Amino acid sequence: MNIKPLADRVVIEPKTAEEKTAGGLYIPDTAKEKPLEGVVLAVGAGTKDVTMEVSVGDKVLYGKYSGTEINVDGKNLIIMRQSDILAKF
């Protein structure tokens, strides 16, 4: 991956959406929920006011409508500000 976020932004690879329910039923593409968790792939340097608290490889939770979806090297990624991340685990 050849992308470097600026300032307080991070690049996240979202977790893939579930294909089946717990009961074994297949979920059609139109009914799949957008995943709300992912893995941090790249982190910006931060700003004088914002210290970066996440690092590459962290698993994070983020808001449903946060970030901008981008496609890099055939992968669907999300770029967002660190403040849009709700938690890391």
KEBA-242931 format. One record per atom (N, C-alpha, C, CB): atom name; residue in three letters; residue number from 1; x, y, z. Coordinates in steps of 0.02 Angstrom, whole numbers. Glycine has a CB too. Example, Ala and Ser with C-alpha at 12.3 -4.5 7.8 and 13.67 -1.06 7.14 Angstrom:
// KEBA-242931
[rec 'N' 'Ala' 1 [660 -284 390]] [rec 'CA' 'Ala' 1 [615 -225 390]] [rec 'C' 'Ala' 1 [660 -165 390]] [rec 'CB' 'Ala' 1 [565 -224 452]] [rec 'N' 'Ser' 2 [642 -112 354]] [rec 'CA' 'Ser' 2 [684 -53 357]] [rec 'C' 'Ser' 2 [645 2 394]] [rec 'CB' 'Ser' 2 [704 -30 286]] 
// end
This chain:
// KEBA-242931
[rec 'N' 'Met' 1 [43 -59 0]] [rec 'CA' 'Met' 1 [0 0 0]] [rec 'C' 'Met' 1 [45 62 0]] [rec 'CB' 'Met' 1 [-49 0 61]] [rec 'N' 'Asn' 2 [30 108 -43]] [rec 'CA' 'Asn' 2 [72 167 -51]] [rec 'C' 'Asn' 2 [31 230 -36]] [rec 'CB' 'Asn' 2 [102 170 -122]] [rec 'N' 'Ile' 3 [3 234 24]] [rec 'CA' 'Ile' 3 [-37 292 44]] [rec 'C' 'Ile' 3 [-14 314 113]] [rec 'CB' 'Ile' 3 [-114 277 42]] [rec 'N' 'Lys' 4 [-3 378 122]] [rec 'CA' 'Lys' 4 [19 406 185]] [rec 'C' 'Lys' 4 [-29 461 206]] [rec 'CB' 'Lys' 4 [92 433 181]] [rec 'N' 'Pro' 5 [-70 450 258]] [rec 'CA' 'Pro' 5 [-118 501 279]] [rec 'C' 'Pro' 5 [-81 561 310]] [rec 'CB' 'Pro' 5 [-168 472 330]] [rec 'N' 'Leu' 6 [-111 619 303]] [rec 'CA' 'Leu' 6 [-82 681 330]] [rec 'C' 'Leu' 6 [-115 700 396]] [rec 'CB' 'Leu' 6 [-90 738 280]] [rec 'N' 'Ala' 7 [-79 739 435]] [rec 'CA' 'Ala' 7 [-104 767 498]] [rec 'C' 'Ala' 7 [-132 714 544]] [rec 'CB' 'Ala' 7 [-157 821 485]] [rec 'N' 'Asp' 8 [-195 721 566]] [rec 'CA' 'Asp' 8 [-225 676 615]] [rec 'C' 'Asp' 8 [-271 624 583]] [rec 'CB' 'Asp' 8 [-264 715 667]] [rec 'N' 'Arg' 9 [-255 605 521]] [rec 'CA' 'Arg' 9 [-297 556 487]] [rec 'C' 'Arg' 9 [-266 486 490]] [rec 'CB' 'Arg' 9 [-307 577 413]] [rec 'N' 'Val' 10 [-310 436 483]] [rec 'CA' 'Val' 10 [-288 366 483]] [rec 'C' 'Val' 10 [-321 329 425]] [rec 'CB' 'Val' 10 [-304 331 551]] [rec 'N' 'Val' 11 [-289 277 400]] [rec 'CA' 'Val' 11 [-318 235 348]] [rec 'C' 'Val' 11 [-336 169 381]] [rec 'CB' 'Val' 11 [-267 224 288]] [rec 'N' 'Ile' 12 [-399 147 371]] [rec 'CA' 'Ile' 12 [-425 87 403]] [rec 'C' 'Ile' 12 [-451 39 350]] [rec 'CB' 'Ile' 12 [-482 105 453]] [rec 'N' 'Glu' 13 [-435 -25 358]] [rec 'CA' 'Glu' 13 [-464 -78 317]] [rec 'C' 'Glu' 13 [-523 -106 355]] [rec 'CB' 'Glu' 13 [-412 -134 298]] [rec 'N' 'Pro' 14 [-585 -95 331]] [rec 'CA' 'Pro' 14 [-643 -119 368]] [rec 'C' 'Pro' 14 [-648 -195 368]] [rec 'CB' 'Pro' 14 [-707 -90 338]] [rec 'N' 'Lys' 15 [-676 -221 421]] [rec 'CA' 'Lys' 15 [-689 -293 426]] [rec 'C' 'Lys' 15 [-741 -312 373]] [rec 'CB' 'Lys' 15 [-714 -313 497]] [rec 'N' 'Thr' 16 [-734 -370 344]] [rec 'CA' 'Thr' 16 [-782 -391 293]] [rec 'C' 'Thr' 16 [-850 -404 324]] [rec 'CB' 'Thr' 16 [-756 -453 256]] [rec 'N' 'Ala' 17 [-902 -390 286]] [rec 'CA' 'Ala' 17 [-970 -400 310]] [rec 'C' 'Ala' 17 [-985 -475 315]] [rec 'CB' 'Ala' 17 [-1021 -366 263]] [rec 'N' 'Glu' 18 [-1027 -493 362]] [rec 'CA' 'Glu' 18 [-1045 -563 373]] [rec 'C' 'Glu' 18 [-1083 -590 312]] [rec 'CB' 'Glu' 18 [-1088 -571 437]] [rec 'N' 'Glu' 19 [-1067 -651 292]] [rec 'CA' 'Glu' 19 [-1100 -683 235]] [rec 'C' 'Glu' 19 [-1161 -723 258]] [rec 'CB' 'Glu' 19 [-1051 -729 199]] [rec 'N' 'Lys' 20 [-1158 -751 320]] [rec 'CA' 'Lys' 20 [-1212 -792 346]] [rec 'C' 'Lys' 20 [-1232 -769 415]] [rec 'CB' 'Lys' 20 [-1191 -867 347]] [rec 'N' 'Thr' 21 [-1294 -783 433]] [rec 'CA' 'Thr' 21 [-1317 -769 501]] [rec 'C' 'Thr' 21 [-1294 -825 547]] [rec 'CB' 'Thr' 21 [-1394 -762 503]] [rec 'N' 'Ala' 22 [-1305 -817 612]] [rec 'CA' 'Ala' 22 [-1287 -869 660]] [rec 'C' 'Ala' 22 [-1326 -933 647]] [rec 'CB' 'Ala' 22 [-1299 -844 732]] [rec 'N' 'Gly' 23 [-1386 -926 619]] [rec 'CA' 'Gly' 23 [-1428 -984 604]] [rec 'C' 'Gly' 23 [-1410 -1019 539]] [rec 'CB' 'Gly' 23 [-1499 -964 602]] [rec 'N' 'Gly' 24 [-1364 -990 500]] [rec 'CA' 'Gly' 24 [-1342 -1021 438]] [rec 'C' 'Gly' 24 [-1374 -994 375]] [rec 'CB' 'Gly' 24 [-1355 -1093 441]] [rec 'N' 'Leu' 25 [-1415 -942 381]] [rec 'CA' 'Leu' 25 [-1447 -912 322]] [rec 'C' 'Leu' 25 [-1398 -865 288]] [rec 'CB' 'Leu' 25 [-1512 -876 341]] [rec 'N' 'Tyr' 26 [-1397 -865 222]] [rec 'CA' 'Tyr' 26 [-1354 -820 184]] [rec 'C' 'Tyr' 26 [-1386 -751 180]] [rec 'CB' 'Tyr' 26 [-1340 -847 114]] [rec 'N' 'Ile' 27 [-1345 -699 188]] [rec 'CA' 'Ile' 27 [-1370 -630 186]] [rec 'C' 'Ile' 27 [-1356 -601 117]] [rec 'CB' 'Ile' 27 [-1335 -586 242]] [rec 'N' 'Pro' 28 [-1407 -576 82]] [rec 'CA' 'Pro' 28 [-1395 -546 16]] [rec 'C' 'Pro' 28 [-1357 -480 23]] [rec 'CB' 'Pro' 28 [-1462 -534 -22]] [rec 'N' 'Asp' 29 [-1322 -460 -31]] [rec 'CA' 'Asp' 29 [-1282 -399 -30]] [rec 'C' 'Asp' 29 [-1322 -337 -11]] [rec 'CB' 'Asp' 29 [-1250 -388 -97]] [rec 'N' 'Thr' 30 [-1385 -334 -31]] [rec 'CA' 'Thr' 30 [-1426 -276 -17]] [rec 'C' 'Thr' 30 [-1444 -269 57]] [rec 'CB' 'Thr' 30 [-1489 -278 -59]] [rec 'N' 'Ala' 31 [-1441 -324 94]] [rec 'CA' 'Ala' 31 [-1461 -323 164]] [rec 'C' 'Ala' 31 [-1402 -321 212]] [rec 'CB' 'Ala' 31 [-1503 -382 180]] [rec 'N' 'Lys' 32 [-1341 -323 186]] [rec 'CA' 'Lys' 32 [-1282 -324 229]] [rec 'C' 'Lys' 32 [-1272 -256 262]] [rec 'CB' 'Lys' 32 [-1219 -343 189]] [rec 'N' 'Glu' 33 [-1254 -258 326]] [rec 'CA' 'Glu' 33 [-1239 -197 364]] [rec 'C' 'Glu' 33 [-1167 -177 351]] [rec 'CB' 'Glu' 33 [-1253 -207 440]] [rec 'N' 'Lys' 34 [-1155 -113 349]] [rec 'CA' 'Lys' 34 [-1088 -87 341]] [rec 'C' 'Lys' 34 [-1049 -103 406]] [rec 'CB' 'Lys' 34 [-1088 -10 327]] [rec 'N' 'Pro' 35 [-989 -133 400]] [rec 'CA' 'Pro' 35 [-952 -150 461]] [rec 'C' 'Pro' 35 [-929 -87 498]] [rec 'CB' 'Pro' 35 [-891 -193 443]] [rec 'N' 'Leu' 36 [-926 -91 563]] [rec 'CA' 'Leu' 36 [-907 -34 605]] [rec 'C' 'Leu' 36 [-841 -45 640]] [rec 'CB' 'Leu' 36 [-961 -19 656]] [rec 'N' 'Glu' 37 [-803 -95 617]] [rec 'CA' 'Glu' 37 [-737 -106 646]] [rec 'C' 'Glu' 37 [-688 -123 592]] [rec 'CB' 'Glu' 37 [-740 -162 699]] [rec 'N' 'Gly' 38 [-624 -113 607]] [rec 'CA' 'Gly' 38 [-573 -126 557]] [rec 'C' 'Gly' 38 [-504 -123 588]] [rec 'CB' 'Gly' 38 [-579 -77 500]] [rec 'N' 'Val' 39 [-453 -127 545]] [rec 'CA' 'Val' 39 [-384 -127 566]] [rec 'C' 'Val' 39 [-349 -66 537]] [rec 'CB' 'Val' 39 [-347 -193 544]] [rec 'N' 'Val' 40 [-310 -31 578]] [rec 'CA' 'Val' 40 [-274 28 556]] [rec 'C' 'Val' 40 [-215 7 513]] [rec 'CB' 'Val' 40 [-249 70 617]] [rec 'N' 'Leu' 41 [-211 34 451]] [rec 'CA' 'Leu' 41 [-156 18 405]] [rec 'C' 'Leu' 41 [-103 72 403]] [rec 'CB' 'Leu' 41 [-184 6 337]] [rec 'N' 'Ala' 42 [-123 134 413]] [rec 'CA' 'Ala' 42 [-75 190 410]] [rec 'C' 'Ala' 42 [-99 246 456]] [rec 'CB' 'Ala' 42 [-66 216 337]] [rec 'N' 'Val' 43 [-51 282 485]] [rec 'CA' 'Val' 43 [-67 336 532]] [rec 'C' 'Val' 43 [-28 398 513]] [rec 'CB' 'Val' 43 [-51 315 605]] [rec 'N' 'Gly' 44 [-62 457 515]] [rec 'CA' 'Gly' 44 [-29 520 502]] [rec 'C' 'Gly' 44 [15 540 561]] [rec 'CB' 'Gly' 44 [-80 575 488]] [rec 'N' 'Ala' 45 [52 594 553]] [rec 'CA' 'Ala' 45 [99 616 604]] [rec 'C' 'Ala' 45 [66 653 661]] [rec 'CB' 'Ala' 45 [151 660 573]] [rec 'N' 'Gly' 46 [3 673 653]] [rec 'CA' 'Gly' 46 [-30 713 705]] [rec 'C' 'Gly' 46 [-19 787 693]] [rec 'CB' 'Gly' 46 [-6 693 774]] [rec 'N' 'Thr' 47 [-44 828 738]] [rec 'CA' 'Thr' 47 [-35 900 734]] [rec 'C' 'Thr' 47 [-8 924 801]] [rec 'CB' 'Thr' 47 [-101 937 716]] [rec 'N' 'Lys' 48 [4 989 807]] [rec 'CA' 'Lys' 48 [29 1015 871]] [rec 'C' 'Lys' 48 [-24 1010 925]] [rec 'CB' 'Lys' 48 [51 1087 863]] [rec 'N' 'Asp' 49 [-88 1007 906]] [rec 'CA' 'Asp' 49 [-143 1001 954]] [rec 'C' 'Asp' 49 [-167 929 965]] [rec 'CB' 'Asp' 49 [-200 1044 932]] [rec 'N' 'Val' 50 [-153 885 917]] [rec 'CA' 'Val' 50 [-178 816 920]] [rec 'C' 'Val' 50 [-120 767 920]] [rec 'CB' 'Val' 50 [-225 801 860]] [rec 'N' 'Thr' 51 [-114 728 974]] [rec 'CA' 'Thr' 51 [-65 675 978]] [rec 'C' 'Thr' 51 [-98 610 955]] [rec 'CB' 'Thr' 51 [-37 668 1051]] [rec 'N' 'Met' 52 [-65 574 912]] [rec 'CA' 'Met' 52 [-95 512 885]] [rec 'C' 'Met' 52 [-94 458 939]] [rec 'CB' 'Met' 52 [-57 488 822]] [rec 'N' 'Glu' 53 [-154 429 951]] [rec 'CA' 'Glu' 53 [-162 377 1002]] [rec 'C' 'Glu' 53 [-169 308 973]] [rec 'CB' 'Glu' 53 [-222 393 1045]] [rec 'N' 'Val' 54 [-177 303 907]] [rec 'CA' 'Val' 54 [-182 238 875]] [rec 'C' 'Val' 54 [-118 225 836]] [rec 'CB' 'Val' 54 [-244 235 828]] [rec 'N' 'Ser' 55 [-104 163 824]] [rec 'CA' 'Ser' 55 [-45 145 784]] [rec 'C' 'Ser' 55 [-64 90 735]] [rec 'CB' 'Ser' 55 [13 121 830]] [rec 'N' 'Val' 56 [-19 77 688]] [rec 'CA' 'Val' 56 [-31 28 637]] [rec 'C' 'Val' 56 [-42 -41 669]] [rec 'CB' 'Val' 56 [28 25 587]] [rec 'N' 'Gly' 57 [-95 -75 647]] [rec 'CA' 'Gly' 57 [-111 -141 674]] [rec 'C' 'Gly' 57 [-165 -141 727]] [rec 'CB' 'Gly' 57 [-50 -172 701]] [rec 'N' 'Asp' 58 [-183 -82 754]] [rec 'CA' 'Asp' 58 [-236 -79 805]] [rec 'C' 'Asp' 58 [-303 -96 774]] [rec 'CB' 'Asp' 58 [-238 -8 837]] [rec 'N' 'Lys' 59 [-344 -133 811]] [rec 'CA' 'Lys' 59 [-413 -146 791]] [rec 'C' 'Lys' 59 [-455 -91 822]] [rec 'CB' 'Lys' 59 [-438 -218 814]] [rec 'N' 'Val' 60 [-498 -59 782]] [rec 'CA' 'Val' 60 [-536 -1 805]] [rec 'C' 'Val' 60 [-610 -7 788]] [rec 'CB' 'Val' 60 [-507 63 776]] [rec 'N' 'Leu' 61 [-650 30 826]] [rec 'CA' 'Leu' 61 [-721 39 812]] [rec 'C' 'Leu' 61 [-731 111 791]] [rec 'CB' 'Leu' 61 [-766 21 874]] [rec 'N' 'Tyr' 62 [-773 123 740]] [rec 'CA' 'Tyr' 62 [-785 191 716]] [rec 'C' 'Tyr' 62 [-859 200 703]] [rec 'CB' 'Tyr' 62 [-744 206 653]] [rec 'N' 'Gly' 63 [-879 264 695]] [rec 'CA' 'Gly' 63 [-949 280 684]] [rec 'C' 'Gly' 63 [-974 256 616]] [rec 'CB' 'Gly' 63 [-959 354 690]] [rec 'N' 'Lys' 64 [-1039 246 611]] [rec 'CA' 'Lys' 64 [-1070 218 550]] [rec 'C' 'Lys' 64 [-1059 262 489]] [rec 'CB' 'Lys' 64 [-1144 209 562]] [rec 'N' 'Tyr' 65 [-1062 327 497]] [rec 'CA' 'Tyr' 65 [-1056 372 439]] [rec 'C' 'Tyr' 65 [-991 412 439]] [rec 'CB' 'Tyr' 65 [-1115 420 438]] [rec 'N' 'Ser' 66 [-940 389 474]] [rec 'CA' 'Ser' 66 [-878 426 477]] [rec 'C' 'Ser' 66 [-830 405 422]] [rec 'CB' 'Ser' 66 [-845 417 546]] [rec 'N' 'Gly' 67 [-787 451 402]] [rec 'CA' 'Gly' 67 [-735 437 354]] [rec 'C' 'Gly' 67 [-758 440 282]] [rec 'CB' 'Gly' 67 [-708 370 366]] [rec 'N' 'Thr' 68 [-708 432 238]] [rec 'CA' 'Thr' 68 [-719 432 166]] [rec 'C' 'Thr' 68 [-694 367 138]] [rec 'CB' 'Thr' 68 [-683 492 132]] [rec 'N' 'Glu' 69 [-736 333 99]] [rec 'CA' 'Glu' 69 [-716 269 70]] [rec 'C' 'Glu' 69 [-673 282 8]] [rec 'CB' 'Glu' 69 [-778 227 51]] [rec 'N' 'Ile' 70 [-617 246 4]] [rec 'CA' 'Ile' 70 [-572 251 -53]] [rec 'C' 'Ile' 70 [-554 181 -77]] [rec 'CB' 'Ile' 70 [-507 292 -35]] [rec 'N' 'Asn' 71 [-529 176 -138]] [rec 'CA' 'Asn' 71 [-507 112 -165]] [rec 'C' 'Asn' 71 [-434 118 -185]] [rec 'CB' 'Asn' 71 [-551 90 -226]] [rec 'N' 'Val' 72 [-390 80 -152]] [rec 'CA' 'Val' 72 [-319 82 -166]] [rec 'C' 'Val' 72 [-295 11 -180]] [rec 'CB' 'Val' 72 [-279 114 -106]] [rec 'N' 'Asp' 73 [-265 1 -238]] [rec 'CA' 'Asp' 73 [-239 -65 -258]] [rec 'C' 'Asp' 73 [-292 -119 -253]] [rec 'CB' 'Asp' 73 [-179 -84 -214]] [rec 'N' 'Gly' 74 [-354 -103 -270]] [rec 'CA' 'Gly' 74 [-408 -151 -269]] [rec 'C' 'Gly' 74 [-438 -165 -201]] [rec 'CB' 'Gly' 74 [-384 -214 -297]] [rec 'N' 'Lys' 75 [-415 -131 -149]] [rec 'CA' 'Lys' 75 [-442 -139 -82]] [rec 'C' 'Lys' 75 [-487 -80 -65]] [rec 'CB' 'Lys' 75 [-385 -145 -29]] [rec 'N' 'Asn' 76 [-543 -94 -33]] [rec 'CA' 'Asn' 76 [-587 -41 -9]] [rec 'C' 'Asn' 76 [-562 -20 60]] [rec 'CB' 'Asn' 76 [-662 -64 -6]] [rec 'N' 'Leu' 77 [-544 43 67]] [rec 'CA' 'Leu' 77 [-517 70 129]] [rec 'C' 'Leu' 77 [-558 130 150]] [rec 'CB' 'Leu' 77 [-443 88 122]] [rec 'N' 'Ile' 78 [-548 151 213]] [rec 'CA' 'Ile' 78 [-581 211 239]] [rec 'C' 'Ile' 78 [-527 256 267]] [rec 'CB' 'Ile' 78 [-635 193 293]] [rec 'N' 'Ile' 79 [-529 320 249]] [rec 'CA' 'Ile' 79 [-484 369 279]] [rec 'C' 'Ile' 79 [-526 415 321]] [rec 'CB' 'Ile' 79 [-444 408 224]] [rec 'N' 'Met' 80 [-505 426 384]] [rec 'CA' 'Met' 80 [-543 467 430]] [rec 'C' 'Met' 80 [-497 501 480]] [rec 'CB' 'Met' 80 [-596 425 466]] [rec 'N' 'Arg' 81 [-525 551 515]] [rec 'CA' 'Arg' 81 [-488 583 569]] [rec 'C' 'Arg' 81 [-487 537 630]] [rec 'CB' 'Arg' 81 [-520 652 587]] [rec 'N' 'Gln' 82 [-434 544 669]] [rec 'CA' 'Gln' 82 [-429 503 729]] [rec 'C' 'Gln' 82 [-487 515 776]] [rec 'CB' 'Gln' 82 [-363 519 765]] [rec 'N' 'Ser' 83 [-514 576 777]] [rec 'CA' 'Ser' 83 [-570 591 822]] [rec 'C' 'Ser' 83 [-634 553 803]] [rec 'CB' 'Ser' 83 [-584 666 821]] [rec 'N' 'Asp' 84 [-638 525 742]] [rec 'CA' 'Asp' 84 [-697 486 722]] [rec 'C' 'Asp' 84 [-693 414 748]] [rec 'CB' 'Asp' 84 [-702 485 646]] [rec 'N' 'Ile' 85 [-635 394 774]] [rec 'CA' 'Ile' 85 [-628 327 802]] [rec 'C' 'Ile' 85 [-656 328 873]] [rec 'CB' 'Ile' 85 [-553 304 802]] [rec 'N' 'Leu' 86 [-700 279 887]] [rec 'CA' 'Leu' 86 [-734 277 951]] [rec 'C' 'Leu' 86 [-694 238 1003]] [rec 'CB' 'Leu' 86 [-802 245 943]] [rec 'N' 'Ala' 87 [-661 184 983]] [rec 'CA' 'Ala' 87 [-623 143 1031]] [rec 'C' 'Ala' 87 [-573 100 994]] [rec 'CB' 'Ala' 87 [-671 99 1073]] [rec 'N' 'Lys' 88 [-523 76 1030]] [rec 'CA' 'Lys' 88 [-478 27 1003]] [rec 'C' 'Lys' 88 [-476 -32 1050]] [rec 'CB' 'Lys' 88 [-406 56 991]] [rec 'N' 'Phe' 89 [-463 -92 1021]] [rec 'CA' 'Phe' 89 [-462 -152 1062]] [rec 'C' 'Phe' 89 [-410 -200 1037]] [rec 'CB' 'Phe' 89 [-530 -185 1064]] 
// end
